[in-house]
């Protein structure tokens, strides 16, 4: 491996680790939000809350399908 390749790989590794930390922080926040029932008040829950949660689930499914090669990302 050349010195230039090593520097490129080191930079890519650093960028990857930084992005992973960013994702880990988002996942931790989402987990906390889920444990708080996504901020929904059971006494005031309405179909708008259901729709919002459905949209969030849709977005997370897209990410999950991409990560695991499922859904439209299946081989």
LODRENDO-246682 format. One record per residue: x, y, z of N, C-alpha, C in turn; residue in one letter. Coordinates in Angstrom, 3 decimals. Layout:
// residues N
<bavo><n_c1>X</n_c1><n_c2>Y</n_c2><n_c3>Z</n_c3><ca_c1>X</ca_c1><ca_c2>Y</ca_c2><ca_c3>Z</ca_c3><c_c1>X</c_c1><c_c2>Y</c_c2><c_c3>Z</c_c3><code>a</code></bavo>
...
//
This chain:
// residues 75
<bavo><n_c1>0.848</n_c1><n_c2>-1.171</n_c2><n_c3>0.000</n_c3><ca_c1>0.000</ca_c1><ca_c2>0.000</ca_c2><ca_c3>0.000</ca_c3><c_c1>0.898</c_c1><c_c2>1.240</c_c2><c_c3>0.000</c_c3><code>x</code></bavo>
<bavo><n_c1>0.564</n_c1><n_c2>2.177</n_c2><n_c3>-0.836</n_c3><ca_c1>1.360</ca_c1><ca_c2>3.398</ca_c2><ca_c3>-0.921</ca_c3><c_c1>0.998</c_c1><c_c2>4.338</c_c2><c_c3>0.221</c_c3><code>x</code></bavo>
<bavo><n_c1>1.843</n_c1><n_c2>5.311</n_c2><n_c3>0.431</n_c3><ca_c1>1.603</ca_c1><ca_c2>6.313</ca_c2><ca_c3>1.475</ca_c3><c_c1>0.310</c_c1><c_c2>7.084</c_c2><c_c3>1.190</c_c3><code>x</code></bavo>
<bavo><n_c1>0.068</n_c1><n_c2>7.417</n_c2><n_c3>-0.097</n_c3><ca_c1>-1.151</ca_c1><ca_c2>8.154</ca_c2><ca_c3>-0.479</ca_c3><c_c1>-2.397</c_c1><c_c2>7.317</c_c2><c_c3>-0.193</c_c3><code>x</code></bavo>
<bavo><n_c1>-2.338</n_c1><n_c2>6.029</n_c2><n_c3>-0.519</n_c3><ca_c1>-3.474</ca_c1><ca_c2>5.138</ca_c2><ca_c3>-0.265</ca_c3><c_c1>-3.740</c_c1><c_c2>5.030</c_c2><c_c3>1.226</c_c3><code>x</code></bavo>
<bavo><n_c1>-2.680</n_c1><n_c2>4.920</n_c2><n_c3>2.016</n_c3><ca_c1>-2.834</ca_c1><ca_c2>4.827</ca_c2><ca_c3>3.463</ca_c3><c_c1>-3.499</c_c1><c_c2>6.085</c_c2><c_c3>4.015</c_c3><code>x</code></bavo>
<bavo><n_c1>-3.084</n_c1><n_c2>7.262</n_c2><n_c3>3.520</n_c3><ca_c1>-3.700</ca_c1><ca_c2>8.514</ca_c2><ca_c3>3.978</ca_c3><c_c1>-5.175</c_c1><c_c2>8.562</c_c2><c_c3>3.597</c_c3><code>x</code></bavo>
<bavo><n_c1>-5.488</n_c1><n_c2>8.128</n_c2><n_c3>2.379</n_c3><ca_c1>-6.882</ca_c1><ca_c2>8.113</ca_c2><ca_c3>1.920</ca_c3><c_c1>-7.694</c_c1><c_c2>7.162</c_c2><c_c3>2.782</c_c3><code>x</code></bavo>
<bavo><n_c1>-7.160</n_c1><n_c2>5.979</n_c2><n_c3>3.056</n_c3><ca_c1>-7.868</ca_c1><ca_c2>5.011</ca_c2><ca_c3>3.897</ca_c3><c_c1>-8.048</c_c1><c_c2>5.539</c_c2><c_c3>5.313</c_c3><code>x</code></bavo>
<bavo><n_c1>-7.023</n_c1><n_c2>6.208</n_c2><n_c3>5.856</n_c3><ca_c1>-7.129</ca_c1><ca_c2>6.785</ca_c2><ca_c3>7.195</ca_c3><c_c1>-8.217</c_c1><c_c2>7.848</c_c2><c_c3>7.236</c_c3><code>x</code></bavo>
<bavo><n_c1>-8.279</n_c1><n_c2>8.679</n_c2><n_c3>6.215</n_c3><ca_c1>-9.300</ca_c1><ca_c2>9.726</ca_c2><ca_c3>6.154</ca_c3><c_c1>-10.688</c_c1><c_c2>9.114</c_c2><c_c3>6.023</c_c3><code>x</code></bavo>
<bavo><n_c1>-10.802</n_c1><n_c2>8.084</n_c2><n_c3>5.207</n_c3><ca_c1>-12.097</ca_c1><ca_c2>7.412</ca_c2><ca_c3>5.037</ca_c3><c_c1>-12.530</c_c1><c_c2>6.759</c_c2><c_c3>6.349</c_c3><code>x</code></bavo>
<bavo><n_c1>-11.588</n_c1><n_c2>6.126</n_c2><n_c3>7.040</n_c3><ca_c1>-11.900</ca_c1><ca_c2>5.493</ca_c2><ca_c3>8.321</ca_c3><c_c1>-12.359</c_c1><c_c2>6.532</c_c2><c_c3>9.339</c_c3><code>x</code></bavo>
<bavo><n_c1>-11.676</n_c1><n_c2>7.649</n_c2><n_c3>9.413</n_c3><ca_c1>-12.059</ca_c1><ca_c2>8.711</ca_c2><ca_c3>10.345</ca_c3><c_c1>-13.450</c_c1><c_c2>9.251</c_c2><c_c3>10.017</c_c3><code>x</code></bavo>
<bavo><n_c1>-13.737</n_c1><n_c2>9.451</n_c2><n_c3>8.740</n_c3><ca_c1>-15.055</ca_c1><ca_c2>9.943</ca_c2><ca_c3>8.326</ca_c3><c_c1>-16.136</c_c1><c_c2>8.915</c_c2><c_c3>8.646</c_c3><code>x</code></bavo>
<bavo><n_c1>-15.832</n_c1><n_c2>7.647</n_c2><n_c3>8.424</n_c3><ca_c1>-16.781</ca_c1><ca_c2>6.567</ca_c2><ca_c3>8.710</ca_c3><c_c1>-17.097</c_c1><c_c2>6.520</c_c2><c_c3>10.201</c_c3><code>x</code></bavo>
<bavo><n_c1>-16.077</n_c1><n_c2>6.582</n_c2><n_c3>11.040</n_c3><ca_c1>-16.271</ca_c1><ca_c2>6.525</ca_c2><ca_c3>12.489</ca_c3><c_c1>-17.066</c_c1><c_c2>7.738</c_c2><c_c3>12.966</c_c3><code>x</code></bavo>
<bavo><n_c1>-16.793</n_c1><n_c2>8.904</n_c2><n_c3>12.415</n_c3><ca_c1>-17.544</ca_c1><ca_c2>10.107</ca_c2><ca_c3>12.791</ca_c3><c_c1>-19.014</c_c1><c_c2>9.973</c_c2><c_c3>12.394</c_c3><code>x</code></bavo>
<bavo><n_c1>-19.279</n_c1><n_c2>9.455</n_c2><n_c3>11.203</n_c3><ca_c1>-20.667</ca_c1><ca_c2>9.292</ca_c2><ca_c3>10.745</ca_c3><c_c1>-21.377</c_c1><c_c2>8.228</c_c2><c_c3>11.573</c_c3><code>x</code></bavo>
<bavo><n_c1>-20.661</n_c1><n_c2>7.155</n_c2><n_c3>11.925</n_c3><ca_c1>-21.250</ca_c1><ca_c2>6.118</ca_c2><ca_c3>12.778</ca_c3><c_c1>-21.639</c_c1><c_c2>6.700</c_c2><c_c3>14.129</c_c3><code>x</code></bavo>
<bavo><n_c1>-20.791</n_c1><n_c2>7.541</n_c2><n_c3>14.712</n_c3><ca_c1>-21.105</ca_c1><ca_c2>8.175</ca_c2><ca_c3>15.992</ca_c3><c_c1>-22.355</c_c1><c_c2>9.049</c_c2><c_c3>15.868</c_c3><code>x</code></bavo>
<bavo><n_c1>-22.482</n_c1><n_c2>9.744</n_c2><n_c3>14.750</n_c3><ca_c1>-23.664</ca_c1><ca_c2>10.570</ca_c2><ca_c3>14.500</ca_c3><c_c1>-24.922</c_c1><c_c2>9.702</c_c2><c_c3>14.445</c_c3><code>x</code></bavo>
<bavo><n_c1>-24.842</n_c1><n_c2>8.582</n_c2><n_c3>13.750</n_c3><ca_c1>-25.985</ca_c1><ca_c2>7.667</ca_c2><ca_c3>13.649</ca_c3><c_c1>-26.306</c_c1><c_c2>7.064</c_c2><c_c3>15.010</c_c3><code>x</code></bavo>
<bavo><n_c1>-25.278</n_c1><n_c2>6.650</n_c2><n_c3>15.758</n_c3><ca_c1>-25.498</ca_c1><ca_c2>6.083</ca_c2><ca_c3>17.090</ca_c3><c_c1>-26.225</c_c1><c_c2>7.075</c_c2><c_c3>17.992</c_c3><code>x</code></bavo>
<bavo><n_c1>-25.869</n_c1><n_c2>8.354</n_c2><n_c3>17.916</n_c3><ca_c1>-26.529</ca_c1><ca_c2>9.381</ca_c2><ca_c3>18.723</ca_c3><c_c1>-27.997</c_c1><c_c2>9.526</c_c2><c_c3>18.314</c_c3><code>x</code></bavo>
<bavo><n_c1>-28.262</n_c1><n_c2>9.499</n_c2><n_c3>17.009</n_c3><ca_c1>-29.652</ca_c1><ca_c2>9.596</ca_c2><ca_c3>16.543</ca_c3><c_c1>-30.457</c_c1><c_c2>8.391</c_c2><c_c3>17.013</c_c3><code>x</code></bavo>
<bavo><n_c1>-29.872</n_c1><n_c2>7.196</n_c2><n_c3>16.937</n_c3><ca_c1>-30.568</ca_c1><ca_c2>5.986</ca_c2><ca_c3>17.371</ca_c3><c_c1>-30.867</c_c1><c_c2>6.033</c_c2><c_c3>18.865</c_c3><code>x</code></bavo>
<bavo><n_c1>-29.925</n_c1><n_c2>6.537</n_c2><n_c3>19.654</n_c3><ca_c1>-30.147</ca_c1><ca_c2>6.646</ca_c2><ca_c3>21.097</ca_c3><c_c1>-31.290</c_c1><c_c2>7.621</c_c2><c_c3>21.389</c_c3><code>x</code></bavo>
<bavo><n_c1>-31.309</n_c1><n_c2>8.745</n_c2><n_c3>20.681</n_c3><ca_c1>-32.407</ca_c1><ca_c2>9.714</ca_c2><ca_c3>20.867</ca_c3><c_c1>-33.747</c_c1><c_c2>9.104</c_c2><c_c3>20.466</c_c3><code>x</code></bavo>
<bavo><n_c1>-33.763</n_c1><n_c2>8.380</n_c2><n_c3>19.357</n_c3><ca_c1>-35.001</ca_c1><ca_c2>7.744</ca_c2><ca_c3>18.911</ca_c3><c_c1>-35.461</c_c1><c_c2>6.686</c_c2><c_c3>19.915</c_c3><code>x</code></bavo>
<bavo><n_c1>-34.529</n_c1><n_c2>5.942</n_c2><n_c3>20.486</n_c3><ca_c1>-34.891</ca_c1><ca_c2>4.935</ca_c2><ca_c3>21.483</ca_c3><c_c1>-35.521</c_c1><c_c2>5.598</c_c2><c_c3>22.708</c_c3><code>x</code></bavo>
<bavo><n_c1>-34.910</n_c1><n_c2>6.686</n_c2><n_c3>23.177</n_c3><ca_c1>-35.478</ca_c1><ca_c2>7.423</ca_c2><ca_c3>24.314</ca_c3><c_c1>-36.866</c_c1><c_c2>7.967</c_c2><c_c3>23.970</c_c3><code>x</code></bavo>
<bavo><n_c1>-37.019</n_c1><n_c2>8.489</n_c2><n_c3>22.765</n_c3><ca_c1>-38.305</ca_c1><ca_c2>9.026</ca_c2><ca_c3>22.318</ca_c3><c_c1>-39.349</c_c1><c_c2>7.920</c_c2><c_c3>22.256</c_c3><code>x</code></bavo>
<bavo><n_c1>-38.958</n_c1><n_c2>6.741</n_c2><n_c3>21.782</n_c3><ca_c1>-39.866</ca_c1><ca_c2>5.597</ca_c2><ca_c3>21.725</ca_c3><c_c1>-40.315</c_c1><c_c2>5.192</c_c2><c_c3>23.129</c_c3><code>x</code></bavo>
<bavo><n_c1>-39.361</n_c1><n_c2>5.162</n_c2><n_c3>24.063</n_c3><ca_c1>-39.696</ca_c1><ca_c2>4.788</ca_c2><ca_c3>25.435</ca_c3><c_c1>-40.668</c_c1><c_c2>5.783</c_c2><c_c3>26.063</c_c3><code>x</code></bavo>
<bavo><n_c1>-40.692</n_c1><n_c2>7.006</n_c2><n_c3>25.559</n_c3><ca_c1>-41.637</ca_c1><ca_c2>8.034</ca_c2><ca_c3>26.010</ca_c3><c_c1>-42.869</c_c1><c_c2>8.069</c_c2><c_c3>25.097</c_c3><code>x</code></bavo>
<bavo><n_c1>-43.112</n_c1><n_c2>6.965</n_c2><n_c3>24.388</n_c3><ca_c1>-44.260</ca_c1><ca_c2>6.836</ca_c2><ca_c3>23.482</ca_c3><c_c1>-44.299</c_c1><c_c2>7.948</c_c2><c_c3>22.444</c_c3><code>x</code></bavo>
<bavo><n_c1>-43.109</n_c1><n_c2>8.320</n_c2><n_c3>21.976</n_c3><ca_c1>-42.955</ca_c1><ca_c2>9.332</ca_c2><ca_c3>20.932</ca_c3><c_c1>-43.615</c_c1><c_c2>10.655</c_c2><c_c3>21.310</c_c3><code>x</code></bavo>
<bavo><n_c1>-43.610</n_c1><n_c2>10.943</n_c2><n_c3>22.612</n_c3><ca_c1>-44.139</ca_c1><ca_c2>12.215</ca_c2><ca_c3>23.095</ca_c3><c_c1>-45.658</c_c1><c_c2>12.308</c_c2><c_c3>23.076</c_c3><code>x</code></bavo>
<bavo><n_c1>-46.319</n_c1><n_c2>11.209</n_c2><n_c3>22.775</n_c3><ca_c1>-47.788</ca_c1><ca_c2>11.227</ca_c2><ca_c3>22.691</ca_c3><c_c1>-48.405</c_c1><c_c2>11.162</c_c2><c_c3>24.083</c_c3><code>x</code></bavo>
<bavo><n_c1>-49.418</n_c1><n_c2>11.962</n_c2><n_c3>24.277</n_c3><ca_c1>-50.191</ca_c1><ca_c2>11.958</ca_c2><ca_c3>25.514</ca_c3><c_c1>-51.387</c_c1><c_c2>11.038</c_c2><c_c3>25.298</c_c3><code>x</code></bavo>
<bavo><n_c1>-51.458</n_c1><n_c2>9.914</n_c2><n_c3>26.020</n_c3><ca_c1>-52.564</ca_c1><ca_c2>8.963</ca_c2><ca_c3>25.810</ca_c3><c_c1>-53.944</c_c1><c_c2>9.600</c_c2><c_c3>25.955</c_c3><code>x</code></bavo>
<bavo><n_c1>-54.042</n_c1><n_c2>10.637</n_c2><n_c3>26.748</n_c3><ca_c1>-55.330</ca_c1><ca_c2>11.296</ca_c2><ca_c3>26.957</ca_c3><c_c1>-55.718</c_c1><c_c2>12.179</c_c2><c_c3>25.772</c_c3><code>x</code></bavo>
<bavo><n_c1>-54.732</n_c1><n_c2>12.547</n_c2><n_c3>24.958</n_c3><ca_c1>-55.003</ca_c1><ca_c2>13.449</ca_c2><ca_c3>23.833</ca_c3><c_c1>-54.625</c_c1><c_c2>12.841</c_c2><c_c3>22.486</c_c3><code>x</code></bavo>
<bavo><n_c1>-54.344</n_c1><n_c2>11.568</n_c2><n_c3>22.472</n_c3><ca_c1>-53.929</ca_c1><ca_c2>10.881</ca_c2><ca_c3>21.244</ca_c3><c_c1>-55.013</c_c1><c_c2>10.998</c_c2><c_c3>20.175</c_c3><code>x</code></bavo>
<bavo><n_c1>-54.582</n_c1><n_c2>11.262</n_c2><n_c3>18.932</n_c3><ca_c1>-55.550</ca_c1><ca_c2>11.359</ca_c2><ca_c3>17.840</ca_c3><c_c1>-54.948</c_c1><c_c2>10.726</c_c2><c_c3>16.579</c_c3><code>x</code></bavo>
<bavo><n_c1>-55.729</n_c1><n_c2>10.717</n_c2><n_c3>15.505</n_c3><ca_c1>-55.274</ca_c1><ca_c2>10.083</ca_c2><ca_c3>14.269</ca_c3><c_c1>-54.086</c_c1><c_c2>10.816</c_c2><c_c3>13.652</c_c3><code>x</code></bavo>
<bavo><n_c1>-53.913</n_c1><n_c2>12.078</n_c2><n_c3>13.959</n_c3><ca_c1>-52.730</ca_c1><ca_c2>12.796</ca_c2><ca_c3>13.502</ca_c3><c_c1>-51.467</c_c1><c_c2>12.198</c_c2><c_c3>14.103</c_c3><code>x</code></bavo>
<bavo><n_c1>-51.545</n_c1><n_c2>11.811</n_c2><n_c3>15.384</n_c3><ca_c1>-50.410</ca_c1><ca_c2>11.154</ca_c2><ca_c3>16.042</ca_c3><c_c1>-50.104</c_c1><c_c2>9.818</c_c2><c_c3>15.377</c_c3><code>x</code></bavo>
<bavo><n_c1>-51.160</n_c1><n_c2>9.093</n_c2><n_c3>15.039</n_c3><ca_c1>-50.981</ca_c1><ca_c2>7.805</ca_c2><ca_c3>14.354</ca_c3><c_c1>-50.318</c_c1><c_c2>8.024</c_c2><c_c3>12.993</c_c3><code>x</code></bavo>
<bavo><n_c1>-50.782</n_c1><n_c2>9.016</n_c2><n_c3>12.253</n_c3><ca_c1>-50.206</ca_c1><ca_c2>9.309</ca_c2><ca_c3>10.945</ca_c3><c_c1>-48.747</c_c1><c_c2>9.714</c_c2><c_c3>11.037</c_c3><code>x</code></bavo>
<bavo><n_c1>-48.412</n_c1><n_c2>10.516</n_c2><n_c3>12.029</n_c3><ca_c1>-47.019</ca_c1><ca_c2>10.924</ca_c2><ca_c3>12.217</ca_c3><c_c1>-46.136</c_c1><c_c2>9.716</c_c2><c_c3>12.513</c_c3><code>x</code></bavo>
<bavo><n_c1>-46.616</n_c1><n_c2>8.850</n_c2><n_c3>13.381</n_c3><ca_c1>-45.841</ca_c1><ca_c2>7.651</ca_c2><ca_c3>13.721</ca_c3><c_c1>-45.733</c_c1><c_c2>6.710</c_c2><c_c3>12.524</c_c3><code>x</code></bavo>
<bavo><n_c1>-46.792</n_c1><n_c2>6.620</n_c2><n_c3>11.750</n_c3><ca_c1>-46.770</ca_c1><ca_c2>5.792</ca_c2><ca_c3>10.544</ca_c3><c_c1>-45.723</c_c1><c_c2>6.307</c_c2><c_c3>9.554</c_c3><code>x</code></bavo>
<bavo><n_c1>-45.624</n_c1><n_c2>7.608</n_c2><n_c3>9.396</n_c3><ca_c1>-44.633</ca_c1><ca_c2>8.201</ca_c2><ca_c3>8.499</ca_c3><c_c1>-43.221</c_c1><c_c2>7.923</c_c2><c_c3>8.993</c_c3><code>x</code></bavo>
<bavo><n_c1>-43.009</n_c1><n_c2>8.074</n_c2><n_c3>10.295</n_c3><ca_c1>-41.691</ca_c1><ca_c2>7.786</ca_c2><ca_c3>10.848</ca_c3><c_c1>-41.326</c_c1><c_c2>6.317</c_c2><c_c3>10.655</c_c3><code>x</code></bavo>
<bavo><n_c1>-42.282</n_c1><n_c2>5.428</n_c2><n_c3>10.849</n_c3><ca_c1>-42.046</ca_c1><ca_c2>3.997</ca_c2><ca_c3>10.642</ca_c3><c_c1>-41.690</c_c1><c_c2>3.723</c_c2><c_c3>9.187</c_c3><code>x</code></bavo>
<bavo><n_c1>-42.363</n_c1><n_c2>4.409</n_c2><n_c3>8.275</n_c3><ca_c1>-42.088</ca_c1><ca_c2>4.263</ca_c2><ca_c3>6.839</ca_c3><c_c1>-40.638</c_c1><c_c2>4.657</c_c2><c_c3>6.526</c_c3><code>x</code></bavo>
<bavo><n_c1>-40.197</n_c1><n_c2>5.784</n_c2><n_c3>7.068</n_c3><ca_c1>-38.826</ca_c1><ca_c2>6.237</ca_c2><ca_c3>6.827</ca_c3><c_c1>-37.812</c_c1><c_c2>5.266</c_c2><c_c3>7.418</c_c3><code>x</code></bavo>
<bavo><n_c1>-38.083</n_c1><n_c2>4.780</n_c2><n_c3>8.629</n_c3><ca_c1>-37.166</ca_c1><ca_c2>3.816</ca_c2><ca_c3>9.249</ca_c3><c_c1>-37.136</c_c1><c_c2>2.497</c_c2><c_c3>8.485</c_c3><code>x</code></bavo>
<bavo><n_c1>-38.274</n_c1><n_c2>2.098</n_c2><n_c3>7.923</n_c3><ca_c1>-38.303</ca_c1><ca_c2>0.876</ca_c2><ca_c3>7.116</ca_c3><c_c1>-37.435</c_c1><c_c2>1.036</c_c2><c_c3>5.874</c_c3><code>x</code></bavo>
<bavo><n_c1>-37.464</n_c1><n_c2>2.221</n_c2><n_c3>5.266</n_c3><ca_c1>-36.601</ca_c1><ca_c2>2.461</ca_c2><ca_c3>4.109</ca_c3><c_c1>-35.135</c_c1><c_c2>2.295</c_c2><c_c3>4.489</c_c3><code>x</code></bavo>
<bavo><n_c1>-34.757</n_c1><n_c2>2.829</n_c2><n_c3>5.629</n_c3><ca_c1>-33.377</ca_c1><ca_c2>2.708</ca_c2><ca_c3>6.101</ca_c3><c_c1>-33.055</c_c1><c_c2>1.250</c_c2><c_c3>6.391</c_c3><code>x</code></bavo>
<bavo><n_c1>-33.953</n_c1><n_c2>0.571</n_c2><n_c3>7.083</n_c3><ca_c1>-33.740</ca_c1><ca_c2>-0.833</ca_c2><ca_c3>7.419</ca_c3><c_c1>-33.641</c_c1><c_c2>-1.700</c_c2><c_c3>6.163</c_c3><code>x</code></bavo>
<bavo><n_c1>-34.534</n_c1><n_c2>-1.478</n_c2><n_c3>5.210</n_c3><ca_c1>-34.489</ca_c1><ca_c2>-2.238</ca_c2><ca_c3>3.958</ca_c3><c_c1>-33.171</c_c1><c_c2>-2.013</c_c2><c_c3>3.232</c_c3><code>x</code></bavo>
<bavo><n_c1>-32.689</n_c1><n_c2>-0.779</n_c2><n_c3>3.198</n_c3><ca_c1>-31.414</ca_c1><ca_c2>-0.468</ca_c2><ca_c3>2.556</ca_c3><c_c1>-30.269</c_c1><c_c2>-1.180</c_c2><c_c3>3.274</c_c3><code>x</code></bavo>
<bavo><n_c1>-30.264</n_c1><n_c2>-1.099</n_c2><n_c3>4.608</n_c3><ca_c1>-29.178</ca_c1><ca_c2>-1.685</ca_c2><ca_c3>5.397</ca_c3><c_c1>-29.107</c_c1><c_c2>-3.204</c_c2><c_c3>5.252</c_c3><code>x</code></bavo>
<bavo><n_c1>-30.272</n_c1><n_c2>-3.844</n_c2><n_c3>5.152</n_c3><ca_c1>-30.301</ca_c1><ca_c2>-5.299</ca_c2><ca_c3>5.130</ca_c3><c_c1>-30.618</c_c1><c_c2>-5.897</c_c2><c_c3>3.765</c_c3><code>x</code></bavo>
<bavo><n_c1>-30.664</n_c1><n_c2>-5.070</n_c2><n_c3>2.736</n_c3><ca_c1>-30.920</ca_c1><ca_c2>-5.551</ca_c2><ca_c3>1.384</ca_c3><c_c1>-32.290</c_c1><c_c2>-6.187</c_c2><c_c3>1.244</c_c3><code>x</code></bavo>
<bavo><n_c1>-33.283</n_c1><n_c2>-5.571</n_c2><n_c3>1.870</n_c3><ca_c1>-34.635</ca_c1><ca_c2>-6.101</ca_c2><ca_c3>1.825</ca_c3><c_c1>-35.549</c_c1><c_c2>-5.130</c_c2><c_c3>1.074</c_c3><code>x</code></bavo>
<bavo><n_c1>-36.822</n_c1><n_c2>-5.504</n_c2><n_c3>0.926</n_c3><ca_c1>-37.768</ca_c1><ca_c2>-4.623</ca_c2><ca_c3>0.245</ca_c3><c_c1>-37.281</c_c1><c_c2>-4.298</c_c2><c_c3>-1.153</c_c3><code>x</code></bavo>
<bavo><n_c1>-37.369</n_c1><n_c2>-3.029</n_c2><n_c3>-1.538</n_c3><ca_c1>-36.948</ca_c1><ca_c2>-2.637</ca_c2><ca_c3>-2.891</ca_c3><c_c1>-35.447</c_c1><c_c2>-2.776</c_c2><c_c3>-3.082</c_c3><code>x</code></bavo>
<bavo><n_c1>-34.707</n_c1><n_c2>-2.978</n_c2><n_c3>-2.006</n_c3><ca_c1>-33.245</ca_c1><ca_c2>-3.126</ca_c2><ca_c3>-2.096</ca_c3><c_c1>-32.806</c_c1><c_c2>-4.582</c_c2><c_c3>-2.110</c_c3><code>x</code></bavo>
<bavo><n_c1>-33.780</n_c1><n_c2>-5.505</n_c2><n_c3>-2.173</n_c3><ca_c1>-33.452</ca_c1><ca_c2>-6.931</ca_c2><ca_c3>-2.202</ca_c3><c_c1>-32.767</c_c1><c_c2>-7.278</c_c2><c_c3>-3.511</c_c3><code>x</code></bavo>
<bavo><n_c1>-31.889</n_c1><n_c2>-8.222</n_c2><n_c3>-3.427</n_c3><ca_c1>-31.133</ca_c1><ca_c2>-8.640</ca_c2><ca_c3>-4.624</ca_c3><c_c1>-32.014</c_c1><c_c2>-9.345</c_c2><c_c3>-5.625</c_c3><code>x</code></bavo>
//
